[in-house]
Amino acid sequence: MRPPAARAAIAALLFALGAAAPALGQVTQAQVIAGAGKLYAEQLAQLRAGHRLDDNARFGERVAAIAKPLIEQAKRDYPESASWPWELHTTSDEAENAFAMAGGKLLVGAAFVDRLVLNDAELAMLLAHEMAHAVLQHNLREAEEAMRLEPHWAERPYAELEHAIDHDYGLMRKLAQINFIQEEEADREGMRLAVRAGWQPAALARFFRKLERHSHAPNFRSLFHPSPAMRVRAANQLAAALEAGR
């Protein structure tokens, strides 16, 4: 039989472990960040194997210089993100636009930036939009909504839900409304983040004009995304309001 002190220590450890574990049917931000980190590492490995990761030093330096003040601003505005191991990479893969995964894992496609001919302010808006998805915990909210809509996911490993969110079209359609709302929120809060970091609102709004100009269907509102024209109108309105409040 263990001495009382040992039994007490074991009980305390078991209690701590139980408190740290997510409840059945609950997804946590820690799970989402861990899953995103794994997917990010896998994608970087694929790009590295194809010699398409960080393969344009000049572009990488430009993106890093613009991203750094935005990340520092995000850390001030969203304190949880101050402890994240933020990571930024670029790629020449023409299939990649830009994204920020949970936990501050960013990837920016040079071909996309070149295609839109983005100046520094417009690139800052692109980065701030993607960062907003991360700091607003959009992946966590999406997973929570998926479990609300399809409760059986509560009994499955989180990795399976994570895969389904991006590959199960039936579930994706059910999540379309929250995705649409999150895109609007990332546009709005991304611009506010960039303005707080020192960028001029009107200069940021021009990113959306370029996005519209390069769209094949500028007025098409998809299930998941506001139309480019809608985004231009919203960006211009917000930029004017922010400028008036300066």
C-alpha positions, 0 to 999 in steps of 0.5 A: 500500500502506498503511503498517504502522501503518495496517494494524495499526490497521485489523486492530485495528478489525476484531478489535474489531468481530468481538469485539463482534458476536454469534456466529451463533445467539446473541442478546445482551442488547444486541440484546434491549434495542435491540429493546425500545426500538424497540417501546416507542417505537412504542407510545408514539407510538401512545398519544401520537397518540391523546392517551392517553399521560401524560394524567393528571398526578396519576396519573403523579406517584403512579406516579413517586413509588412507582417511583423508590425501586424503580428505585434499589433495582434499580440496587443489586441488579442493577448492570447496570441502573444504566446503563439509561436507565430510562423510565416512562410512564402511559396511560388506554388501558383495554387496558393493564395494566402492563409493563416491557420490557428496558432498564427501559421501563415503562408503567402503565395507570391504568384497571387500577390504578383497577379493582383499587383499588390502594393505594400498597403494592399498586401498588409490588408491581405495579411491582416485579413488572414491574421484576423481569422486566426486571432478571432478563433474562426477554426474553433468556432467552425468546429463548434458549429459543426458539432452543434449541427452534427452531434455525432462528431462529439463521439469521434476524434477531433482529427476526423472532424477537422478533415470533414470540415474541409472535405465533407461537402454535406457538412461544408454546405451546413457550415456555409453560413458561419463561413460567410459571416467569418469572411465578413468579420475577417475583412472588417476586423482585419482592416481595423487591425491594420489601421491600428498598426499604422496603415491608412484605411483608404489604402487598405480598402484598395486591396478589395478593388483589385480583388474585384478587378481580377475576379471572373464573377465580381457580383457572384455571392457564393454560399461561403463567401461574399461577392468581390463587389460586396467586399468592396462596398463594405471596405469603402464604407468601413474605411470612410468611417475609420478615417472620420474617426481618426 
